[in-house]
Amino acid sequence: MTQDTSTKHIELNAFLRISGVPGTGGQVKQVIRAGSVTVNGEVETRNKRKLHAGDIVECLGKRYEVKAEKIR
């Protein structure tokens, strides 16, 4: 039986924390709310924005790609 991967996601704040963005969870949320994060080239201020495999996140001068193994 196959599983539909199109519904799998990870929230932006969780993704940044596990990707190694420095700071506590609260600090990561502040960075997001300040407009310092882009998702697929657009500024994102929602902490719980759902990310899917292939999305590109930029934060504090670093670029990250959402990989399927980061999605729970």
N, CA, C and O atoms as a Tripos MOL2 file, in Angstrom:
@<TRIPOS>MOLECULE
protein
  288   287    72     0     0
PROTEIN
NO_CHARGES

@<TRIPOS>ATOM
      1 N           0.8470   -1.1830    0.0000 N.3       1 MET1
      2 CA          0.0000    0.0000    0.0000 C.3       1 MET1
      3 C           0.8860    1.2370    0.0000 C.2       1 MET1
      4 O           1.8400    1.3070    0.7760 O.2       1 MET1
      5 N           0.5970    2.2070   -0.8450 N.am      2 THR2
      6 CA          1.3950    3.4300   -0.9000 C.3       2 THR2
      7 C           0.7240    4.5200   -0.0840 C.2       2 THR2
      8 O          -0.4920    4.5260    0.1080 O.2       2 THR2
      9 N           1.5430    5.4340    0.3860 N.am      3 GLN3
     10 CA          1.0280    6.5430    1.1800 C.3       3 GLN3
     11 C           1.1000    7.8190    0.3580 C.2       3 GLN3
     12 O           2.0870    8.0520   -0.3400 O.2       3 GLN3
     13 N           0.0720    8.6420    0.4330 N.am      4 ASP4
     14 CA          0.0280    9.9080   -0.2930 C.3       4 ASP4
     15 C           0.9630   10.8990    0.3840 C.2       4 ASP4
     16 O           0.6730   11.3790    1.4800 O.2       4 ASP4
     17 N           2.0940   11.2100   -0.2690 N.am      5 THR5
     18 CA          3.0700   12.1290    0.3240 C.3       5 THR5
     19 C           2.7030   13.5900    0.1150 C.2       5 THR5
     20 O           3.3470   14.4670    0.6900 O.2       5 THR5
     21 N           1.6990   13.8710   -0.6850 N.am      6 SER6
     22 CA          1.3380   15.2650   -0.9460 C.3       6 SER6
     23 C           0.7520   15.9360    0.2880 C.2       6 SER6
     24 O           0.7230   17.1640    0.3570 O.2       6 SER6
     25 N           0.2840   15.1610    1.2660 N.am      7 THR7
     26 CA         -0.2890   15.7560    2.4650 C.3       7 THR7
     27 C           0.7200   15.8600    3.5990 C.2       7 THR7
     28 O           0.4160   16.4430    4.6400 O.2       7 THR7
     29 N           1.9200   15.3050    3.4180 N.am      8 LYS8
     30 CA          2.9380   15.3900    4.4600 C.3       8 LYS8
     31 C           3.5280   16.7860    4.4690 C.2       8 LYS8
     32 O           3.7550   17.3870    3.4190 O.2       8 LYS8
     33 N           3.7720   17.2940    5.6710 N.am      9 HIS9
     34 CA          4.3250   18.6400    5.7890 C.3       9 HIS9
     35 C           5.0890   18.7740    7.1050 C.2       9 HIS9
     36 O           5.0150   17.9090    7.9780 O.2       9 HIS9
     37 N           5.8200   19.8710    7.2220 N.am     10 ILE10
     38 CA          6.4620   20.2510    8.4620 C.3      10 ILE10
     39 C           6.2480   21.7480    8.6110 C.2      10 ILE10
     40 O           6.2570   22.4840    7.6240 O.2      10 ILE10
     41 N           6.0560   22.1940    9.8420 N.am     11 GLU11
     42 CA          5.8420   23.6260   10.0730 C.3      11 GLU11
     43 C           7.1690   24.3680    9.9810 C.2      11 GLU11
     44 O           8.2190   23.8340   10.3390 O.2      11 GLU11
     45 N           7.1070   25.6010    9.4980 N.am     12 LEU12
     46 CA          8.2950   26.4170    9.2640 C.3      12 LEU12
     47 C           9.1800   26.5340   10.5000 C.2      12 LEU12
     48 O          10.3930   26.3430   10.4120 O.2      12 LEU12
     49 N           8.5850   26.8440   11.6510 N.am     13 ASN13
     50 CA          9.4050   27.0200   12.8580 C.3      13 ASN13
     51 C          10.1190   25.7290   13.2380 C.2      13 ASN13
     52 O          11.2810   25.7750   13.6420 O.2      13 ASN13
     53 N           9.4660   24.5910   13.1210 N.am     14 ALA14
     54 CA         10.0870   23.3010   13.4360 C.3      14 ALA14
     55 C          11.1950   22.9850   12.4320 C.2      14 ALA14
     56 O          12.2570   22.4880   12.8070 O.2      14 ALA14
     57 N          10.9450   23.2720   11.1740 N.am     15 PHE15
     58 CA         11.9550   23.0120   10.1460 C.3      15 PHE15
     59 C          13.2230   23.8070   10.4120 C.2      15 PHE15
     60 O          14.3240   23.2650   10.3220 O.2      15 PHE15
     61 N          13.0790   25.0830   10.7390 N.am     16 LEU16
     62 CA         14.2610   25.9100   10.9870 C.3      16 LEU16
     63 C          15.0320   25.4270   12.2090 C.2      16 LEU16
     64 O          16.2630   25.4150   12.1980 O.2      16 LEU16
     65 N          14.3210   25.0300   13.2610 N.am     17 ARG17
     66 CA         15.0070   24.5300   14.4630 C.3      17 ARG17
     67 C          15.8210   23.2790   14.1570 C.2      17 ARG17
     68 O          16.9760   23.1820   14.5700 O.2      17 ARG17
     69 N          15.2380   22.3220   13.4400 N.am     18 ILE18
     70 CA         15.9750   21.0890   13.1680 C.3      18 ILE18
     71 C          17.0260   21.2740   12.0760 C.2      18 ILE18
     72 O          17.9080   20.4320   11.9130 O.2      18 ILE18
     73 N          16.9320   22.3760   11.3290 N.am     19 SER19
     74 CA         17.9320   22.6610   10.2970 C.3      19 SER19
     75 C          19.1520   23.3710   10.8580 C.2      19 SER19
     76 O          20.1300   23.5970   10.1460 O.2      19 SER19
     77 N          19.0920   23.7240   12.1400 N.am     20 GLY20
     78 CA         20.2670   24.3090   12.7790 C.3      20 GLY20
     79 C          20.2900   25.8200   12.8570 C.2      20 GLY20
     80 O          21.3340   26.4020   13.1470 O.2      20 GLY20
     81 N          19.1640   26.4700   12.6060 N.am     21 VAL21
     82 CA         19.1320   27.9210   12.7770 C.3      21 VAL21
     83 C          19.3780   28.2110   14.2560 C.2      21 VAL21
     84 O          18.7050   27.6480   15.1190 O.2      21 VAL21
     85 N          20.3440   29.0910   14.5530 N.am     22 PRO22
     86 CA         20.7020   29.3210   15.9600 C.3      22 PRO22
     87 C          19.5930   29.9840   16.7640 C.2      22 PRO22
     88 O          18.7920   30.7550   16.2360 O.2      22 PRO22
     89 N          19.5670   29.6660   18.0490 N.am     23 GLY23
     90 CA         18.6160   30.2730   18.9650 C.3      23 GLY23
     91 C          17.5890   29.2820   19.4680 C.2      23 GLY23
     92 O          17.4990   28.1470   19.0010 O.2      23 GLY23
     93 N          16.8270   29.7430   20.4240 N.am     24 THR24
     94 CA         15.7550   28.9320   20.9920 C.3      24 THR24
     95 C          14.5600   28.9370   20.0510 C.2      24 THR24
     96 O          14.5370   29.6770   19.0670 O.2      24 THR24
     97 N          13.5710   28.1110   20.3550 N.am     25 GLY25
     98 CA         12.3520   28.1000   19.5550 C.3      25 GLY25
     99 C          11.6910   29.4640   19.5130 C.2      25 GLY25
    100 O          11.1820   29.8860   18.4750 O.2      25 GLY25
    101 N          11.7020   30.1620   20.6660 N.am     26 GLY26
    102 CA         11.1210   31.5060   20.7160 C.3      26 GLY26
    103 C          11.8740   32.4970   19.8490 C.2      26 GLY26
    104 O          11.2700   33.3640   19.2170 O.2      26 GLY26
    105 N          13.1950   32.3670   19.8200 N.am     27 GLN27
    106 CA         14.0030   33.2630   18.9910 C.3      27 GLN27
    107 C          13.7700   32.9930   17.5070 C.2      27 GLN27
    108 O          13.7350   33.9210   16.6990 O.2      27 GLN27
    109 N          13.6120   31.7290   17.1560 N.am     28 VAL28
    110 CA         13.3250   31.3790   15.7580 C.3      28 VAL28
    111 C          11.9910   31.9870   15.3500 C.2      28 VAL28
    112 O          11.8660   32.5250   14.2490 O.2      28 VAL28
    113 N          11.0000   31.9070   16.2200 N.am     29 LYS29
    114 CA          9.6930   32.5000   15.9170 C.3      29 LYS29
    115 C           9.7960   34.0060   15.7240 C.2      29 LYS29
    116 O           9.1210   34.5650   14.8600 O.2      29 LYS29
    117 N          10.6310   34.6710   16.5160 N.am     30 GLN30
    118 CA         10.8090   36.1150   16.3650 C.3      30 GLN30
    119 C          11.4520   36.4650   15.0260 C.2      30 GLN30
    120 O          11.0810   37.4540   14.3940 O.2      30 GLN30
    121 N          12.4060   35.6610   14.6000 N.am     31 VAL31
    122 CA         13.0520   35.8800   13.2990 C.3      31 VAL31
    123 C          12.0140   35.7640   12.1860 C.2      31 VAL31
    124 O          11.9990   36.5680   11.2530 O.2      31 VAL31
    125 N          11.1470   34.7590   12.2900 N.am     32 ILE32
    126 CA         10.0980   34.5760   11.2810 C.3      32 ILE32
    127 C           9.1540   35.7800   11.2860 C.2      32 ILE32
    128 O           8.8770   36.3550   10.2330 O.2      32 ILE32
    129 N           8.6670   36.1550   12.4520 N.am     33 ARG33
    130 CA          7.7100   37.2730   12.5510 C.3      33 ARG33
    131 C           8.2990   38.5920   12.0870 C.2      33 ARG33
    132 O           7.5690   39.4720   11.6310 O.2      33 ARG33
    133 N           9.6220   38.7390   12.1980 N.am     34 ALA34
    134 CA         10.2880   39.9790   11.7880 C.3      34 ALA34
    135 C          10.3910   40.0990   10.2630 C.2      34 ALA34
    136 O          10.8090   41.1360    9.7490 O.2      34 ALA34
    137 N          10.0120   39.0480    9.5480 N.am     35 GLY35
    138 CA         10.0580   39.0970    8.0870 C.3      35 GLY35
    139 C          11.4250   38.7570    7.5250 C.2      35 GLY35
    140 O          11.7430   39.1350    6.3970 O.2      35 GLY35
    141 N          12.2370   38.0490    8.2960 N.am     36 SER36
    142 CA         13.5990   37.6990    7.8810 C.3      36 SER36
    143 C          13.6910   36.3320    7.2070 C.2      36 SER36
    144 O          14.7880   35.8280    6.9680 O.2      36 SER36
    145 N          12.5450   35.7380    6.9040 N.am     37 VAL37
    146 CA         12.5250   34.4060    6.3010 C.3      37 VAL37
    147 C          11.7190   34.4690    5.0050 C.2      37 VAL37
    148 O          10.6650   35.1020    4.9390 O.2      37 VAL37
    149 N          12.2360   33.8020    3.9850 N.am     38 THR38
    150 CA         11.4650   33.6590    2.7540 C.3      38 THR38
    151 C          11.2260   32.1870    2.4810 C.2      38 THR38
    152 O          12.0500   31.3360    2.8140 O.2      38 THR38
    153 N          10.0940   31.9040    1.8740 N.am     39 VAL39
    154 CA          9.7520   30.5500    1.4270 C.3      39 VAL39
    155 C           9.4520   30.6570   -0.0600 C.2      39 VAL39
    156 O           8.5350   31.3660   -0.4750 O.2      39 VAL39
    157 N          10.2290   29.9510   -0.8430 N.am     40 ASN40
    158 CA         10.0790   29.9900   -2.3050 C.3      40 ASN40
    159 C          10.1080   31.4200   -2.8320 C.2      40 ASN40
    160 O           9.3630   31.7770   -3.7450 O.2      40 ASN40
    161 N          10.9910   32.2390   -2.2350 N.am     41 GLY41
    162 CA         11.2130   33.5990   -2.7130 C.3      41 GLY41
    163 C          10.2620   34.6530   -2.1690 C.2      41 GLY41
    164 O          10.3930   35.8250   -2.5230 O.2      41 GLY41
    165 N           9.3180   34.2830   -1.3300 N.am     42 GLU42
    166 CA          8.3710   35.2410   -0.7700 C.3      42 GLU42
    167 C           8.5280   35.3220    0.7420 C.2      42 GLU42
    168 O           8.6870   34.3010    1.4120 O.2      42 GLU42
    169 N           8.4840   36.5410    1.2780 N.am     43 VAL43
    170 CA          8.6030   36.7320    2.7240 C.3      43 VAL43
    171 C           7.4770   35.9860    3.4180 C.2      43 VAL43
    172 O           6.3180   36.0630    3.0110 O.2      43 VAL43
    173 N           7.8360   35.2600    4.4760 N.am     44 GLU44
    174 CA          6.8470   34.4910    5.2390 C.3      44 GLU44
    175 C           6.9380   34.8780    6.7070 C.2      44 GLU44
    176 O           8.0190   34.8320    7.2960 O.2      44 GLU44
    177 N           5.8190   35.2560    7.2990 N.am     45 THR45
    178 CA          5.7920   35.6630    8.7080 C.3      45 THR45
    179 C           4.9490   34.7290    9.5690 C.2      45 THR45
    180 O           4.7560   34.9850   10.7580 O.2      45 THR45
    181 N           4.4470   33.6540    8.9760 N.am     46 ARG46
    182 CA          3.6440   32.6820    9.7390 C.3      46 ARG46
    183 C           4.5500   31.5690   10.2690 C.2      46 ARG46
    184 O           5.1750   30.8460    9.4920 O.2      46 ARG46
    185 N           4.6160   31.4370   11.5910 N.am     47 ASN47
    186 CA          5.4530   30.4060   12.2070 C.3      47 ASN47
    187 C           5.0510   29.0050   11.7870 C.2      47 ASN47
    188 O           5.9030   28.1340   11.6120 O.2      47 ASN47
    189 N           3.7800   28.7930   11.6280 N.am     48 LYS48
    190 CA          3.2750   27.4460   11.3690 C.3      48 LYS48
    191 C           2.9780   27.1970    9.8940 C.2      48 LYS48
    192 O           2.2040   26.3050    9.5490 O.2      48 LYS48
    193 N           3.5960   27.9870    9.0370 N.am     49 ARG49
    194 CA          3.4530   27.7790    7.5890 C.3      49 ARG49
    195 C           3.8360   26.3360    7.2770 C.2      49 ARG49
    196 O           4.8920   25.8660    7.7000 O.2      49 ARG49
    197 N           2.9960   25.6480    6.5520 N.am     50 LYS50
    198 CA          3.2550   24.2470    6.2040 C.3      50 LYS50
    199 C           4.2140   24.1900    5.0170 C.2      50 LYS50
    200 O           3.9630   24.7710    3.9610 O.2      50 LYS50
    201 N           5.3110   23.4760    5.2210 N.am     51 LEU51
    202 CA          6.2970   23.2800    4.1680 C.3      51 LEU51
    203 C           6.1860   21.8650    3.6320 C.2      51 LEU51
    204 O           5.8340   20.9320    4.3540 O.2      51 LEU51
    205 N           6.4930   21.7260    2.3490 N.am     52 HIS52
    206 CA          6.4530   20.4280    1.6980 C.3      52 HIS52
    207 C           7.7970   20.1750    1.0170 C.2      52 HIS52
    208 O           8.5560   21.1070    0.7540 O.2      52 HIS52
    209 N           8.0770   18.9180    0.7410 N.am     53 ALA53
    210 CA          9.3290   18.5590    0.0780 C.3      53 ALA53
    211 C           9.5100   19.4050   -1.1780 C.2      53 ALA53
    212 O           8.5970   19.5570   -1.9890 O.2      53 ALA53
    213 N          10.7280   19.9550   -1.3130 N.am     54 GLY54
    214 CA         11.0490   20.7860   -2.4720 C.3      54 GLY54
    215 C          10.9580   22.2710   -2.2100 C.2      54 GLY54
    216 O          11.4940   23.0580   -2.9900 O.2      54 GLY54
    217 N          10.2910   22.6910   -1.1310 N.am     55 ASP55
    218 CA         10.2300   24.1150   -0.8040 C.3      55 ASP55
    219 C          11.6310   24.6100   -0.4700 C.2      55 ASP55
    220 O          12.4480   23.8710    0.0810 O.2      55 ASP55
    221 N          11.9020   25.8730   -0.8100 N.am     56 ILE56
    222 CA         13.1870   26.5040   -0.5200 C.3      56 ILE56
    223 C          12.9620   27.5820    0.5270 C.2      56 ILE56
    224 O          12.1330   28.4750    0.3550 O.2      56 ILE56
    225 N          13.7190   27.4820    1.6210 N.am     57 VAL57
    226 CA         13.6060   28.4280    2.7280 C.3      57 VAL57
    227 C          14.9290   29.1710    2.8510 C.2      57 VAL57
    228 O          15.9940   28.5540    2.8390 O.2      57 VAL57
    229 N          14.8650   30.5040    2.9690 N.am     58 GLU58
    230 CA         16.0570   31.3030    3.2080 C.3      58 GLU58
    231 C          15.8870   32.0420    4.5230 C.2      58 GLU58
    232 O          14.8580   32.6680    4.7770 O.2      58 GLU58
    233 N          16.9320   31.9550    5.3650 N.am     59 CYS59
    234 CA         16.8750   32.5600    6.6910 C.3      59 CYS59
    235 C          18.2860   32.9540    7.1160 C.2      59 CYS59
    236 O          19.2070   32.1390    7.0660 O.2      59 CYS59
    237 N          18.4470   34.2010    7.5320 N.am     60 LEU60
    238 CA         19.7200   34.7040    8.0370 C.3      60 LEU60
    239 C          20.8780   34.4210    7.0700 C.2      60 LEU60
    240 O          21.9690   34.0270    7.4810 O.2      60 LEU60
    241 N          20.6130   34.6310    5.7900 N.am     61 GLY61
    242 CA         21.6460   34.4760    4.7750 C.3      61 GLY61
    243 C          21.9370   33.0500    4.3450 C.2      61 GLY61
    244 O          22.8500   32.8290    3.5500 O.2      61 GLY61
    245 N          21.1950   32.0840    4.8420 N.am     62 LYS62
    246 CA         21.4040   30.6890    4.4590 C.3      62 LYS62
    247 C          20.1770   30.1610    3.7310 C.2      62 LYS62
    248 O          19.0490   30.5870    3.9780 O.2      62 LYS62
    249 N          20.4270   29.2320    2.8360 N.am     63 ARG63
    250 CA         19.3620   28.6500    2.0240 C.3      63 ARG63
    251 C          19.2080   27.1850    2.3900 C.2      63 ARG63
    252 O          20.1950   26.4590    2.5130 O.2      63 ARG63
    253 N          17.9830   26.7590    2.5600 N.am     64 TYR64
    254 CA         17.6710   25.3760    2.9340 C.3      64 TYR64
    255 C          16.6130   24.8350    1.9800 C.2      64 TYR64
    256 O          15.7010   25.5560    1.5740 O.2      64 TYR64
    257 N          16.7440   23.5670    1.6290 N.am     65 GLU65
    258 CA         15.7000   22.9110    0.8300 C.3      65 GLU65
    259 C          15.0230   21.8850    1.7210 C.2      65 GLU65
    260 O          15.6840   21.1250    2.4290 O.2      65 GLU65
    261 N          13.7090   21.8720    1.6790 N.am     66 VAL66
    262 CA         12.9400   20.9080    2.4690 C.3      66 VAL66
    263 C          13.0570   19.5510    1.7850 C.2      66 VAL66
    264 O          12.6880   19.3900    0.6220 O.2      66 VAL66
    265 N          13.5710   18.5950    2.5210 N.am     67 LYS67
    266 CA         13.7390   17.2290    2.0240 C.3      67 LYS67
    267 C          12.7040   16.3410    2.6820 C.2      67 LYS67
    268 O          12.2730   16.6060    3.8050 O.2      67 LYS67
    269 N          12.3070   15.2960    1.9940 N.am     68 ALA68
    270 CA         11.2680   14.3940    2.5180 C.3      68 ALA68
    271 C          11.6460   13.8130    3.8710 C.2      68 ALA68
    272 O          10.7650   13.5920    4.7020 O.2      68 ALA68
    273 N          12.9410   13.5550    4.1240 N.am     69 GLU69
    274 CA         13.3270   12.9530    5.3880 C.3      69 GLU69
    275 C          13.1840   13.9090    6.5770 C.2      69 GLU69
    276 O          13.2000   13.4600    7.7240 O.2      69 GLU69
    277 N          13.0450   15.2160    6.3280 N.am     70 LYS70
    278 CA         12.8220   16.1810    7.4110 C.3      70 LYS70
    279 C          11.3490   16.2590    7.7930 C.2      70 LYS70
    280 O          10.9980   16.8120    8.8350 O.2      70 LYS70
    281 N          10.5040   15.7110    6.9530 N.am     71 ILE71
    282 CA          9.0650   15.7700    7.1850 C.3      71 ILE71
    283 C           8.6500   14.5560    7.9910 C.2      71 ILE71
    284 O           8.9870   13.4230    7.6480 O.2      71 ILE71
    285 N           7.9160   14.8000    9.0630 N.am     72 ARG72
    286 CA          7.4790   13.7140    9.9400 C.3      72 ARG72
    287 C           6.0840   13.2740    9.5990 C.2      72 ARG72
    288 O           5.5500   12.3660   10.2360 O.2      72 ARG72
@<TRIPOS>BOND
     1     1     2 1
     2     2     3 1
     3     3     4 2
     4     3     5 am
     5     5     6 1
     6     6     7 1
     7     7     8 2
     8     7     9 am
     9     9    10 1
    10    10    11 1
    11    11    12 2
    12    11    13 am
    13    13    14 1
    14    14    15 1
    15    15    16 2
    16    15    17 am
    17    17    18 1
    18    18    19 1
    19    19    20 2
    20    19    21 am
    21    21    22 1
    22    22    23 1
    23    23    24 2
    24    23    25 am
    25    25    26 1
    26    26    27 1
    27    27    28 2
    28    27    29 am
    29    29    30 1
    30    30    31 1
    31    31    32 2
    32    31    33 am
    33    33    34 1
    34    34    35 1
    35    35    36 2
    36    35    37 am
    37    37    38 1
    38    38    39 1
    39    39    40 2
    40    39    41 am
    41    41    42 1
    42    42    43 1
    43    43    44 2
    44    43    45 am
    45    45    46 1
    46    46    47 1
    47    47    48 2
    48    47    49 am
    49    49    50 1
    50    50    51 1
    51    51    52 2
    52    51    53 am
    53    53    54 1
    54    54    55 1
    55    55    56 2
    56    55    57 am
    57    57    58 1
    58    58    59 1
    59    59    60 2
    60    59    61 am
    61    61    62 1
    62    62    63 1
    63    63    64 2
    64    63    65 am
    65    65    66 1
    66    66    67 1
    67    67    68 2
    68    67    69 am
    69    69    70 1
    70    70    71 1
    71    71    72 2
    72    71    73 am
    73    73    74 1
    74    74    75 1
    75    75    76 2
    76    75    77 am
    77    77    78 1
    78    78    79 1
    79    79    80 2
    80    79    81 am
    81    81    82 1
    82    82    83 1
    83    83    84 2
    84    83    85 am
    85    85    86 1
    86    86    87 1
    87    87    88 2
    88    87    89 am
    89    89    90 1
    90    90    91 1
    91    91    92 2
    92    91    93 am
    93    93    94 1
    94    94    95 1
    95    95    96 2
    96    95    97 am
    97    97    98 1
    98    98    99 1
    99    99   100 2
   100    99   101 am
   101   101   102 1
   102   102   103 1
   103   103   104 2
   104   103   105 am
   105   105   106 1
   106   106   107 1
   107   107   108 2
   108   107   109 am
   109   109   110 1
   110   110   111 1
   111   111   112 2
   112   111   113 am
   113   113   114 1
   114   114   115 1
   115   115   116 2
   116   115   117 am
   117   117   118 1
   118   118   119 1
   119   119   120 2
   120   119   121 am
   121   121   122 1
   122   122   123 1
   123   123   124 2
   124   123   125 am
   125   125   126 1
   126   126   127 1
   127   127   128 2
   128   127   129 am
   129   129   130 1
   130   130   131 1
   131   131   132 2
   132   131   133 am
   133   133   134 1
   134   134   135 1
   135   135   136 2
   136   135   137 am
   137   137   138 1
   138   138   139 1
   139   139   140 2
   140   139   141 am
   141   141   142 1
   142   142   143 1
   143   143   144 2
   144   143   145 am
   145   145   146 1
   146   146   147 1
   147   147   148 2
   148   147   149 am
   149   149   150 1
   150   150   151 1
   151   151   152 2
   152   151   153 am
   153   153   154 1
   154   154   155 1
   155   155   156 2
   156   155   157 am
   157   157   158 1
   158   158   159 1
   159   159   160 2
   160   159   161 am
   161   161   162 1
   162   162   163 1
   163   163   164 2
   164   163   165 am
   165   165   166 1
   166   166   167 1
   167   167   168 2
   168   167   169 am
   169   169   170 1
   170   170   171 1
   171   171   172 2
   172   171   173 am
   173   173   174 1
   174   174   175 1
   175   175   176 2
   176   175   177 am
   177   177   178 1
   178   178   179 1
   179   179   180 2
   180   179   181 am
   181   181   182 1
   182   182   183 1
   183   183   184 2
   184   183   185 am
   185   185   186 1
   186   186   187 1
   187   187   188 2
   188   187   189 am
   189   189   190 1
   190   190   191 1
   191   191   192 2
   192   191   193 am
   193   193   194 1
   194   194   195 1
   195   195   196 2
   196   195   197 am
   197   197   198 1
   198   198   199 1
   199   199   200 2
   200   199   201 am
   201   201   202 1
   202   202   203 1
   203   203   204 2
   204   203   205 am
   205   205   206 1
   206   206   207 1
   207   207   208 2
   208   207   209 am
   209   209   210 1
   210   210   211 1
   211   211   212 2
   212   211   213 am
   213   213   214 1
   214   214   215 1
   215   215   216 2
   216   215   217 am
   217   217   218 1
   218   218   219 1
   219   219   220 2
   220   219   221 am
   221   221   222 1
   222   222   223 1
   223   223   224 2
   224   223   225 am
   225   225   226 1
   226   226   227 1
   227   227   228 2
   228   227   229 am
   229   229   230 1
   230   230   231 1
   231   231   232 2
   232   231   233 am
   233   233   234 1
   234   234   235 1
   235   235   236 2
   236   235   237 am
   237   237   238 1
   238   238   239 1
   239   239   240 2
   240   239   241 am
   241   241   242 1
   242   242   243 1
   243   243   244 2
   244   243   245 am
   245   245   246 1
   246   246   247 1
   247   247   248 2
   248   247   249 am
   249   249   250 1
   250   250   251 1
   251   251   252 2
   252   251   253 am
   253   253   254 1
   254   254   255 1
   255   255   256 2
   256   255   257 am
   257   257   258 1
   258   258   259 1
   259   259   260 2
   260   259   261 am
   261   261   262 1
   262   262   263 1
   263   263   264 2
   264   263   265 am
   265   265   266 1
   266   266   267 1
   267   267   268 2
   268   267   269 am
   269   269   270 1
   270   270   271 1
   271   271   272 2
   272   271   273 am
   273   273   274 1
   274   274   275 1
   275   275   276 2
   276   275   277 am
   277   277   278 1
   278   278   279 1
   279   279   280 2
   280   279   281 am
   281   281   282 1
   282   282   283 1
   283   283   284 2
   284   283   285 am
   285   285   286 1
   286   286   287 1
   287   287   288 2
@<TRIPOS>SUBSTRUCTURE
     1 MET1         2 RESIDUE 1 A MET
     2 THR2         6 RESIDUE 1 A THR
     3 GLN3        10 RESIDUE 1 A GLN
     4 ASP4        14 RESIDUE 1 A ASP
     5 THR5        18 RESIDUE 1 A THR
     6 SER6        22 RESIDUE 1 A SER
     7 THR7        26 RESIDUE 1 A THR
     8 LYS8        30 RESIDUE 1 A LYS
     9 HIS9        34 RESIDUE 1 A HIS
    10 ILE10       38 RESIDUE 1 A ILE
    11 GLU11       42 RESIDUE 1 A GLU
    12 LEU12       46 RESIDUE 1 A LEU
    13 ASN13       50 RESIDUE 1 A ASN
    14 ALA14       54 RESIDUE 1 A ALA
    15 PHE15       58 RESIDUE 1 A PHE
    16 LEU16       62 RESIDUE 1 A LEU
    17 ARG17       66 RESIDUE 1 A ARG
    18 ILE18       70 RESIDUE 1 A ILE
    19 SER19       74 RESIDUE 1 A SER
    20 GLY20       78 RESIDUE 1 A GLY
    21 VAL21       82 RESIDUE 1 A VAL
    22 PRO22       86 RESIDUE 1 A PRO
    23 GLY23       90 RESIDUE 1 A GLY
    24 THR24       94 RESIDUE 1 A THR
    25 GLY25       98 RESIDUE 1 A GLY
    26 GLY26      102 RESIDUE 1 A GLY
    27 GLN27      106 RESIDUE 1 A GLN
    28 VAL28      110 RESIDUE 1 A VAL
    29 LYS29      114 RESIDUE 1 A LYS
    30 GLN30      118 RESIDUE 1 A GLN
    31 VAL31      122 RESIDUE 1 A VAL
    32 ILE32      126 RESIDUE 1 A ILE
    33 ARG33      130 RESIDUE 1 A ARG
    34 ALA34      134 RESIDUE 1 A ALA
    35 GLY35      138 RESIDUE 1 A GLY
    36 SER36      142 RESIDUE 1 A SER
    37 VAL37      146 RESIDUE 1 A VAL
    38 THR38      150 RESIDUE 1 A THR
    39 VAL39      154 RESIDUE 1 A VAL
    40 ASN40      158 RESIDUE 1 A ASN
    41 GLY41      162 RESIDUE 1 A GLY
    42 GLU42      166 RESIDUE 1 A GLU
    43 VAL43      170 RESIDUE 1 A VAL
    44 GLU44      174 RESIDUE 1 A GLU
    45 THR45      178 RESIDUE 1 A THR
    46 ARG46      182 RESIDUE 1 A ARG
    47 ASN47      186 RESIDUE 1 A ASN
    48 LYS48      190 RESIDUE 1 A LYS
    49 ARG49      194 RESIDUE 1 A ARG
    50 LYS50      198 RESIDUE 1 A LYS
    51 LEU51      202 RESIDUE 1 A LEU
    52 HIS52      206 RESIDUE 1 A HIS
    53 ALA53      210 RESIDUE 1 A ALA
    54 GLY54      214 RESIDUE 1 A GLY
    55 ASP55      218 RESIDUE 1 A ASP
    56 ILE56      222 RESIDUE 1 A ILE
    57 VAL57      226 RESIDUE 1 A VAL
    58 GLU58      230 RESIDUE 1 A GLU
    59 CYS59      234 RESIDUE 1 A CYS
    60 LEU60      238 RESIDUE 1 A LEU
    61 GLY61      242 RESIDUE 1 A GLY
    62 LYS62      246 RESIDUE 1 A LYS
    63 ARG63      250 RESIDUE 1 A ARG
    64 TYR64      254 RESIDUE 1 A TYR
    65 GLU65      258 RESIDUE 1 A GLU
    66 VAL66      262 RESIDUE 1 A VAL
    67 LYS67      266 RESIDUE 1 A LYS
    68 ALA68      270 RESIDUE 1 A ALA
    69 GLU69      274 RESIDUE 1 A GLU
    70 LYS70      278 RESIDUE 1 A LYS
    71 ILE71      282 RESIDUE 1 A ILE
    72 ARG72      286 RESIDUE 1 A ARG
